[in-house]
Amino acid sequence: MKTSRRQYDEKFKMMAVNLSVAKGSIKTTAAELGIAAQLLTRWRQERLTPTGKVATQGAQLSGEQQEILRLKKELRQAELERDILKKAVSIFSRNDGKYSDL
C-alpha cells in the first residue's frame, strides 16, 4: 500500500514558522497544526536568517510589526522568569524544615 505525502504550500509554511517563533515552542506549535515537529524544525532552519528573524519573501516588516515582535519576545522572557520564580517560591515555602533555621 502506497502512502501519499502531504504537500504544504509556502503560505502555510511561513505561517507555521511565524507562529512557532512567536510562541517560542516548536513542539506545541507542531502539535496544534497537526504536523511533525521535525518538519517544522526544518522549515524554521530554511526560513530563519542568521539574526534569528524569519526571512520574508521580499517584504520588510514595518516599524509597528518590528515593535510587536520585540514586545512578544520580551513578554516570553518575562513569563519564563515569572514561572521560575513561582517554582522557587513553592520550593522554599514548603514546611519540611530543610530550608529554615528552626
Buried (B, 14 or more C-beta within 10 A) or exposed (E): EEEEEEEBEEEEBBEBBBBBBBBBBBEEBBEEBEBEBEBBBEBBEEBBEEEEEBEEEEEEEEEEEEEEBEEBBEEBEEEEEEEEEEEEEEEEEEEEEEEEEE
